[in-house]
């Protein structure tokens, strides 16, 4: 069965907390340092509530066979003449390497460009995160630079490759896809 995505809700807090706890070591090399409360149901309820209250993100869960297996999000949405945002995602270690994130990203990009009217989606990856770079490249993103000391990951400021996808490039790629 192909994965789907749906908007995250406060009801997902328990399932996400369990998934994050089970995948803590798997996600640690790619994530900012997290405090212990982040891995609890209450912590996830706070995270989800905060994101939903801000109104500048479109947070989703990745669902396969009726179970939440990860997250895919459009973050820091800026309207006006910019019409841009950042993409983020993660998946359970047991579901990695099977194309679920690639499919989830494609579904969210469709919504970003056709439903939400965005012009540009940006994403960054650690220089050594080749798997994430492949997800972005399969979705049509193009690398446009390297940002030194871009994000604090694992307690250290780390360099990132920056990628972007413009709506017109997504449209062209989508129309020519079989």
Secondary structure, 3 states (H helix, E strand, C coil): CCCEEEECCHHHHHHHHHHHHHCHHHHHCCCCCCCHHHHCHHHHHHHHHHHHHHCCCEEEEEEECCEEEEEEEEEEEECCCCCEEEEEEEECHHHCCCCHHHHHHHHHHHHHHHCCCCCEEEEEEECCCHHHHHHHHHCCCEEEEEEEEEEEECCEEEEEEEEEEEHHHHHHHHHHCC
